[in-house]
Amino acid sequence: MDIIFLNSLRIDTVIGVWDWERRIRQTLIMDIEIGTDISQAGASDDINDTVDYQAVSDRIMTFTRGSEFKLIEALGEGIVKMIMSEFNVAWMRLKINKQGVVRHVRDIGIIIERGTRG
């Protein structure tokens, strides 16, 4: 299996359980890995034979900016289900980093891996 990745995608959104978090936009940092076979795109040099990472990035940004989840777990599940369905991929790994939320901790977040690596 080949992997297309997008690292450090930064998106501002409303996220969090506390009242102060519901009144502001916070920056989330996402790393995305999508498992797919890129051999056809390698042979054809045609974007239609691969997963368009610009389209994936745009879709995640639109979804996230328009969301108001309380938990990054719920946001992450929504993103993974959407990308796997809309882009017809069998495996995906998503890391969401919500910096500065816990005192004395720079990075805090989740990693979700769904599907089958082939």
Helices and strands as residue ranges (DSSP letters): E 2-13, H 19-22, E 26-36, H 39-44, G 47-49, H 53-65, H 72-86, E 91-97, E 109-115
